């Protein structure tokens, strides 16, 4: 039974790490895309004032979206950890009751 608890907790932690990694990867992709778009805009023959403003806007939006995705993933990971802690406590209590002979 303790092995099942450990396996469940490890699975939850692995899922949380996977979610965070996906969010970070997506954030990196968004930032890279924004940088590429900014390079395209800067290399064009447009007046630079408007281009810089647009570039800053795109980069700002990309960073905001990336930050939001990371925060959402961290929140979900925290929830998974809290649920894992609750489950471990419940299972531990059950095991103690079984050992003591209580149902």
Number of C-alpha atoms within 10 A of each C-alpha: 9 11 8 10 16 13 12 15 19 13 13 17 17 13 15 21 15 14 19 21 14 15 21 17 14 16 21 15 14 19 21 14 15 21 17 12 15 19 12 12 17 15 11 10 8 10 9 14 9 11 18 14 11 14 21 15 14 19 20 14 15 21 17 14 16 21 15 14 19 21 14 15 21 17 14 16 21 14 13 17 16 12 14 20 13 12 15 17 13 12 16 15 12 14 16 13 12 11 10 9 8 9 9
